[in-house]
Amino acid sequence: MRITTVDQLLDLLDDLFDGRADATSRAASAHWDEVLARPGHPLAVDAPDAVLPVWRDAGLLPLGSLSTALDVGCGLGRNSRWLARQGLAVTGIDIAPGALARAATTEPAASVTYRDVDVLREPVPGAPFDLVYDSGCFHHLAPHRRISYLAALDRLVAPGGWFGLCTFAAGRMGAADDDATLLREGALGEGVGYTQDELRQVFAAYEPVWTGPMPGPGAVTEPVFAHDFLTVALFRRPAS
């Protein structure tokens, strides 16, 4: 086969990474089901990312004026359920069917729908959304799949809508190698770490609202998920 389309090129680059190295592909589904089933794993908690109530309380993310949200890489649904409690109709998507099944039986809520969807390669029912939030998917992307991710955001975030991100912080967690090295090696380790400047550059089509380290657990009074190896960012898509 000779490459004639961007999709063919991306698929070919996928082959540089084995199923475990590309932790966002369906080949990694069993891995994530196993991780999320481990007793005491940090992700196996029912608490939202600390930055969500911080953004709400600071008036940076006007949840009261939003209707719909998409939780990308929802796992066991901890952020999905919190967003639903703020009054939003939430769709949580993941590639780990076992985790989705557990999420659906934990504090079932009519305003949360869980779906088995590969956000890079499959359509998401209900798009576009007022808010798209990603906690932990983005830093597992192979470099070339950022192209697919940005294209997906264009379909998923409504004009004037919001995009929130929680990802590995450069120097704290994740690979620090440049993209050429990552592609040559065909491995990401546990993921890719990003500086705040890199996040603003990757999402340059969006208006930056807030970037910084994950707030600590003392930032709010409710139980939250807070680790110092994470960085967070909030963007808004231009209305036109």
C-alpha distance (Angstrom), angle and dihedral (degrees) to the residues before:
residue distance angle dihedral
M1 . . .
R2 3.79 . .
I3 3.80 116.8 .
T4 3.80 114.3 -113.0
T5 3.83 103.1 153.5
V6 3.80 138.3 50.4
D7 3.81 90.0 -121.4
Q8 3.81 90.9 56.5
L9 3.81 90.1 50.4
L10 3.80 92.2 49.7
D11 3.80 91.3 48.5
L12 3.80 90.0 50.8
L13 3.81 91.3 50.7
D14 3.81 88.7 49.8
D15 3.80 87.2 64.7
L16 3.81 89.5 64.2
F17 3.81 87.6 70.1
D18 3.78 124.4 60.3
G19 3.81 120.0 -133.5
R20 3.79 94.5 -91.2
A21 3.81 94.5 44.9
D22 3.81 91.5 55.7
A23 3.78 96.7 55.5
T24 3.81 92.9 177.3
S25 3.81 96.1 63.4
R26 3.79 126.0 88.8
A27 3.80 88.5 -108.8
A28 3.82 85.5 74.5
S29 3.82 95.9 52.1
A30 3.81 94.8 102.3
H31 3.81 90.5 47.6
W32 3.81 92.3 56.4
D33 3.78 93.0 44.8
E34 3.80 88.6 54.1
V35 3.82 93.5 46.3
L36 3.79 94.1 48.9
A37 3.81 91.8 47.7
R38 3.83 93.9 56.8
P39 3.82 111.4 113.1
G40 3.77 110.9 -116.0
H41 3.80 95.8 10.6
P42 3.85 110.5 154.5
L43 3.82 90.7 -120.5
A44 3.81 92.3 52.9
V45 3.80 93.5 83.8
D46 3.78 132.6 107.5
A47 3.79 97.5 -132.5
P48 3.80 130.7 104.3
D49 3.77 125.7 -120.2
A50 3.81 106.3 -81.9
V51 3.77 92.3 -123.2
L52 3.82 93.8 64.5
P53 3.82 96.6 68.0
V54 3.81 88.8 37.0
W55 3.81 91.3 57.1
R56 3.80 90.0 44.3
D57 3.79 95.1 49.4
A58 3.82 92.7 45.3
G59 3.81 90.9 52.4
L60 3.80 91.7 -119.8
L61 3.81 94.6 119.2
P62 3.83 110.0 39.9
L63 3.80 97.5 -152.5
G64 3.79 92.0 167.1
S65 3.80 91.0 65.3
L66 3.81 95.2 47.1
S67 3.80 126.9 87.6
T68 3.81 108.3 -173.8
A69 3.79 137.0 34.9
L70 3.79 137.0 -176.4
D71 3.82 119.4 -150.6
V72 3.83 107.2 -157.0
G73 3.80 113.9 -153.2
C74 3.78 90.0 6.7
G75 3.81 95.6 175.7
L76 3.80 108.3 -179.8
G77 3.80 91.4 -2.7
R78 3.80 102.2 -108.9
N79 3.84 94.4 141.3
S80 3.81 92.5 37.6
R81 3.79 91.7 57.3
W82 3.80 93.0 46.3
L83 3.80 91.9 51.4
A84 3.79 89.8 48.5
R85 3.80 89.4 53.6
Q86 3.81 87.4 56.9
G87 3.80 88.8 61.1
L88 3.81 102.0 -97.0
A89 3.80 127.7 132.0
V90 3.80 100.2 -123.2
T91 3.79 133.8 -159.8
G92 3.80 114.7 -163.6
I93 3.80 116.6 -163.4
D94 3.80 131.5 -171.7
I95 3.81 141.1 147.5
A96 3.83 94.0 -127.7
P97 3.83 107.2 91.8
G98 3.79 94.4 -172.3
A99 3.79 92.2 54.0
L100 3.80 90.9 47.6
A101 3.80 90.9 52.1
R102 3.80 90.7 51.8
A103 3.80 91.6 46.3
A104 3.80 91.0 53.8
T105 3.81 91.6 56.0
T106 3.82 95.9 46.2
E107 3.77 110.2 91.4
P108 3.80 92.8 -28.1
A109 3.79 111.6 -139.0
A110 3.77 128.1 -172.6
S111 3.80 89.0 -141.1
V112 3.84 94.6 61.0
T113 3.80 122.7 74.1
Y114 3.79 119.4 -175.2
R115 3.80 119.9 -153.8
D116 3.80 135.1 -177.4
V117 3.81 99.5 -128.3
D118 3.80 135.2 149.9
V119 3.81 99.3 -140.0
L120 3.82 92.9 -157.3
R121 3.78 98.0 51.7
E122 3.81 109.6 20.5
P123 3.81 135.1 58.6
V124 3.80 118.2 -105.0
P125 3.82 114.5 -134.8
G126 3.78 114.2 -125.7
A127 3.81 97.3 29.3
P128 2.94 135.3 -174.1
F129 3.82 104.2 55.1
D130 3.80 133.0 -167.3
L131 3.81 89.4 -131.0
V132 3.79 131.1 23.7
Y133 3.81 114.9 -170.5
D134 3.80 125.4 -173.9
S135 3.79 120.9 -171.1
G136 3.79 109.9 177.0
C137 3.82 106.2 -13.3
F138 3.80 100.7 89.7
H139 3.81 97.6 58.0
H140 3.82 90.3 56.3
L141 3.81 93.8 58.3
A142 3.77 118.7 115.8
P143 3.83 107.9 -123.8
H144 3.81 96.1 -104.7
R145 3.80 91.7 50.1
R146 3.80 91.6 66.5
I147 3.80 83.1 80.4
S148 3.82 89.7 59.0
Y149 3.81 91.0 44.0
L150 3.80 93.7 53.5
A151 3.80 90.5 47.3
A152 3.80 89.0 51.3
L153 3.80 91.4 51.1
D154 3.79 89.8 54.7
R155 3.81 87.6 59.7
L156 3.80 97.0 38.9
V157 3.82 106.1 43.8
A158 3.78 113.5 70.0
P159 3.82 117.0 -132.4
G160 3.79 105.3 -85.2
G161 3.80 89.3 17.6
W162 3.77 130.7 129.4
F163 3.81 134.4 -107.5
G164 3.80 121.4 -164.1
L165 3.78 125.7 -173.5
C166 3.80 137.5 -169.8
T167 3.79 113.6 -172.5
F168 3.80 144.0 151.1
A169 3.80 114.3 -67.2
A170 3.81 116.7 -128.0
G171 3.77 111.0 -107.9
R172 3.79 92.1 18.2
M173 3.80 104.1 62.5
G174 3.79 137.1 -5.1
A175 3.78 137.0 28.9
A176 3.80 118.4 -41.6
D177 3.83 95.8 -166.4
D178 3.78 120.5 118.8
D179 3.78 118.7 -103.8
A180 3.81 94.9 -102.6
T181 3.80 90.0 57.4
L182 3.79 92.7 47.2
L183 3.80 90.9 51.6
R184 3.78 93.4 46.9
E185 3.80 91.9 49.4
G186 3.81 94.4 42.5
A187 3.79 91.2 -142.9
L188 3.81 137.6 99.6
G189 3.80 100.2 -175.1
E190 3.80 106.4 -148.1
G191 3.80 92.0 -19.5
V192 3.81 141.7 -71.3
G193 3.79 125.2 -61.4
Y194 3.81 119.1 -140.0
T195 3.77 134.9 -159.2
Q196 3.77 118.4 -139.0
D197 3.82 89.4 -112.4
E198 3.81 89.6 54.9
L199 3.79 91.3 52.2
R200 3.78 91.6 51.1
Q201 3.82 88.8 49.3
V202 3.82 95.0 48.2
F203 3.80 91.9 48.4
A204 3.80 95.9 38.0
A205 3.82 91.5 136.5
Y206 3.82 88.4 66.6
E207 3.80 128.9 69.6
P208 3.83 110.9 -111.0
V209 3.80 112.0 -128.2
W210 3.81 102.4 169.0
T211 3.80 136.3 -5.6
G212 3.77 128.8 174.2
P213 3.79 146.5 103.8
M214 3.78 120.1 -46.1
P215 3.83 107.5 -84.7
G216 3.79 115.3 -112.2
P217 3.80 123.4 -108.3
G218 3.80 90.7 -99.5
A219 3.80 92.1 63.7
V220 3.82 91.5 86.4
T221 3.80 135.9 20.8
E222 3.82 98.1 -124.3
P223 3.82 123.9 81.1
V224 3.81 109.9 -87.9
F225 3.80 143.3 174.7
A226 3.82 106.8 -110.5
H227 3.81 129.4 162.6
D228 3.79 128.2 164.4
F229 3.81 94.1 -135.3
L230 3.80 90.4 70.9
T231 3.78 132.6 85.8
V232 3.79 124.7 -163.0
A233 3.77 136.5 -157.3
L234 3.80 137.9 -175.4
F235 3.79 122.3 -156.5
R236 3.78 135.9 175.5
R237 3.75 124.4 -144.8
P238 3.81 113.1 -130.7
A239 3.78 112.5 -105.6
S240 3.80 91.9 -123.8
